[in-house]
């Protein structure tokens, strides 16, 4: 199989060097480009067409949030996934980044094996949304106006149940246990929700669950 192709976008050269060193140790991952700001990052992504972009949130000369929007709304870059790099000082950006289509978040001090596994996870089509990040999304959603619950009008009662579980940050296995479904059936429901709600990935389903008022702070 071809290696997962990664572009690194961070204004700190030392951070990029460290990330490259950690990722290059994996035979199934290849760093194909770097950039020091959001604007340059978009250009490198358009040139290299990677599978994954590891994107810093705050950078001079173009922040990661705007760069993420530009990448994920570019039809020529369909299939490129963006993972935000954060120190968790950026809570106010988390909600907007997921709404922009980011597939998840990584701490800059993530352990080497976890970093490589995260890249593989997102490349495999899953969102990287840990319980810690889910709690921050929850907090950000609580500060945001609740959207029209009519967005969920086309869902069945069971689909709403599954969406609520996704909103609580639970895996397919955990959803199955909670709702007495097999993991495969839970996965089928999640796939159906992605289609019905026009969500890019699981992370955006979490946002929809909170925006619609289906799940509220303190629940789950």
Protein Blocks (a to p, Z undefined) as FASTA:
>chain_A
ZZdddddddfblklmmmmmmmmmmpmkbccfbdcfbfklmmmmmmmnopabdcddfbdgh
iafklmmmmmmmmmklgoiacddddehlammmmmmmmmnopabdcdfkbcfklmmmmmmm
mmnopacddfklmmmmmmmmmmpccddfklmmmpcfklmmmmmmmmnopafklmmmmnop
afklmmmmmmmmmmmnopablmlmmmmmmmnomacghiZZ
